[in-house]
Amino acid sequence: MEQKEIEKKILDFWEKDQTFQKSLQKESPKGEYVFYDGPPFATGTPHYGHIVASLMKDMVPRYFTMRGFRVERKWGWDCHGLPIENIVEKEHGFKHKKDIEKYGIDKFNEDARSKVLKYASEWEYIIKRLGRWVDFENGYKTMDKDFMESVWWAFKTLYEKGLLYEDYRSMHICPRCETTLAQSEVAQGYKNVKDISVVVKFKVKSLKDLEKIGILESSCRAVYFLAWTTTPWTLPGNVALAVGKKIKYSAVKHDGDVFVLSSDKVSEIFSEKEFEINAQFKGADLEKIEYESVFPYYDKESLENRKNAFKVYCADFVNIEEGTGIVHIAPAFGEDDYSLSKEKKLPFVQHVGMDGIFKNEASDFAGVEAKPKDDPSATDVKIIQYLSKNGSLFSKQKIEHSYPHCWRCDSPLLNYASSSWFVSVEKIKQELLKNAEKISWTPSHIKQGRFGDWLLGARDWSVSRQRFWGSVIPVWECESDKSHKKIIESASELEKLSGEKINDLHKHFVDKITFPCSVCSSVMRRVPDVLDCWFESGSMPYAQQHYPFENSEKFKTNFPAQFIAEGVDQTRAWFYYLHVLSVAICQSNAFKNVIVNGIVLAEDGRKMSKRLKNYPDPMEVMEKHGADAIRYYLASSTVMRAEDLNFSEKGVEDVVKKILIILKNVLAFYKMHELDKEEPVDVSLKNVLDEYILARIQKTGEEITQGYENYNLNQATRPIMLLISDLSTWYVRQSRERYKSSDKQDQNRARATLRLCLESISKIIAPVMPFVAEYIWQEIGNSSSVHLEEWPKFAFCEDPDFVIEKMDYTKKICEFGNAKRKELGIKIRQPLKKITIKSTDKLEKDYEDIVKSELNVKEVDYVESSEPMSLDFDTKITDDLLAEGISRDFGRSVNSIRKKMGLTFKDIVLLEFKTDSKVVKKAILKYKEDLKKTVYASDIHEGDGDEEIEVGEEKIFIKIEKD
């Protein structure tokens, strides 16, 4: 039976048997094992990244279920945020946020709702086909009222703890989506881009202001500050220049004018110009010197705080690593700029709207996009042309640098000052770091590396989004006085305040809900923003259970989770936000153990691309090779250690060949010689082969157990392939003759041991290869599911290492001997009289018998030697040895024909042979009785033959008929 047929048969069994449900209902002496599942968007079909994550989330719960825990596996769907909104926008051809508002927020949100589970059925099919057990029926959706209500509770709890505040500051925004982004979202979208940097001339207003630093009015026509920027589009918003207080600056005379810049940058900026140093001074000497505005749009007289505009200020953030040592300050478009503007009470000029378009007052550029997605430098070029025309351009240069883009729509981001609600992450940073020490990470370097470094640099978290489809910010404020605010915790609270029934908590419903202000009796209306979707993702432990409104005891008993798993990108996303909200709300970690997977790339190392068609479709690979093959390939790969994996279908094929086919062959061999259950087995009888394979299973089982306990899925899977190889190519092969032995007790002992091996292997491979594990378990006579069994205790022998060591030495001798025979050109089927082993060690008789059988020799001699082990064969072949070799060759050829005929050992045959070789005839007749056992024949005699076979150099004919 093909693997895909086996797997579909097992899927049918699980469904009819309700095996997953039984695993949740069976006795769980160790209690609950809590696992959180990060929900996906159902806006597309699952890819290899989803399969990797699902695999981790299936293997670990399966293992701990077998360890005696109850593992609830609740599915969830991500429903909110820009991914869904962008789908609707694309469908309607919307280019800007105003298109949505014109269309109608209520219609837009309902369109979004309809898109959320577009591919849900495909997801359910693929996840089930992969063999993952998960509770779809009782899953949660982040757009459900209960889930959203718990998110409101989390928001209110933070506010009551003093960890939530509203502020105006510079953040990154996406002009296309017209919303702010969180620190982690910005970090996801950096790309190397080509831009234009400029050095701009800012003319000093009065030369008299420069006499104190040694620049005399008579020495030049004009003096300019040279400021460098990589964002020319921000220049119309300039209101100040910044210098470093202790940085050395020079006044450089060139072509009749004087230019002020950092002394360390003079040779670089004037590299192709003639110049002389006119004076040198420190940045502190430039404080408060006035200059003329480069752009005329914002007249100084019309600005608030105008007396502080267009002056030089000292700032700690100025450095001389890049540019000129002088920074142009546009408070609306930079974090440092905004901070300096607050400190120095500078005017606030915002010549670009949140949609990224220049406002009308910037008349030369009105209606122009600051960073057009299709040509991000286009507006910078226009700004530079303006500077050049008006004599303010000193130089320009093309540069390549890292620039942030929207992680969803790929638009260049803008640094933009805006109002937002913030979670006070920096206030609890020490608690975050302290609690993070308790988390166990796989791989371990993530703890202090990618996750730890991110925590150290964590800033307050902007949770406001100026969008539509999401959990809304539950803040109502007074129309008359914005300081009058009300944070709502639940739908019932809003119902009491408003007197209206609340059935849905989305924006287009709750924005219509008002109630009287308790302070001034004016009208309270909700602030228009929705929450960052990561806020609701971080609230998932509470919201999936509708805590604290329901399941209070269950949540408290089962929090935090023992285990979570996601990709490496989530270290700065879901893992981080879970941690922040959990420490802030519960003073505890949200999870104890986490596995981080890497990224699955195409075989050539590039990102998998549907457009390029550079990777095989996951479902096609699954149908071709089986889910178990993909599961083992991925679980045993570097992707489980947060490293990238270049996906290779050949790797999946290798699993089929080296594990699945071999296992099924061993199973077929067992069933061919199935033990008669009525016949007793004397377990006191020992056989070194049985002892060895059970010791191997014990050691491998212990290693796999340790792997699962340590959340190391490579350790939990990689030993399986070698164990199965040893089972088949060593144990079963070496034991074959025992199944034909006249010693019935040894026959039964071999069969019983092989059954025990198959049972044990079924259990230890069950988490990673659930289908073949189930198949073997049932094929050897079990009616229940292997996944409802207890994890094996592995107590087959007292000292498995010693047993394995003795057999490994025996195998080493056999490997050397086979290599030596190959070197001598003597086939293994030709018996030899003797092998001499030169070594310090001598084999026990049972192990010596294995060497005799494996190397086909009659005797084993030893010569004590301190040198590395070596072997010598007695290569003299007597007539008797030759005859025995011929009989073995004959038996092998006959059995090959039997196999083609589909015969089993139960099919006893009559065998006739015809040969002109007296030597062959003599050999066959001499070893007739042994050959009858070998080829399962009732008789072997001369006669006719219709099938040609080769025996040594001779061709003979045989005829096989069932007796």
Protein Blocks (a to p, Z undefined) as FASTA:
>chain_A
ZZklmmmmmmmmmmmnommmmmmmmccfkbpaddddddddfkbccdfklmmmmmmmmmmm
mmmmmnopacdddddddfbdjklmmmmmmmnopabfklmmmnopklmmmmmmmmmmmmmm
mmmmmmmmnopacdfklmccfkbmklmmmmmmmmmmmmmnopaccddddddddfklopac
dfklmmmmgccddddddddddddfblklmmmnopafklpfbdcdddddfblmlmmmpcbd
cddfklccddddeehiacdddfklmmmmmmmbccddfbdcdfklmgopacddfbfklgfk
lpghklmgoiadddfkbcckbcjopacddfklcfklmmmmmmnopacddfbcfkopacfk
lmmlgoiafbafklmmlmmmmmmmmmmmnopafbdcdddddddddfklopacdddddddd
dddfklmmmmmmmmmmmpccddfklmmmmmmmmmmmpccddfbdcbfbdcddfbdcdfkl
mklccddfbfklmmmmnopacfbfcfklmmmpccddfklopacdddfbdcdfklmmmmmm
mmmnopakboklmmmmmpccfbdcddfklmmmmmmmmmmmmmmmnopafbfbdcdddddd
dfkopacdfklopaccfklmmmmnopklmmmmmmmmmklnopacdddfklmmmmmmmmmm
mmmmmmmmmmmmgccfklccdfkbccfklmmmmmmmmmmmmmmmmmmmnopaklmmmmmm
mmmmmmmmmmmmmmmmmmmpcblmlmmmmmmmmmmmmmmmmmmmmmmmmmlmmmmmmmno
pabdfklpccdehiabfblmlmmmmmmmmmmmmmmmmmmmmmnopafklccfbdcdddfb
dcdfklmmmmmmmnopabdcddddfbdcdddddfbdcfklmmmmmmmmmmmmmmmmmmmn
opafklccddddddfbfklmmmmmmmmmmmmmmnopabdcddddfbdcdehjbccddddd
dZZ
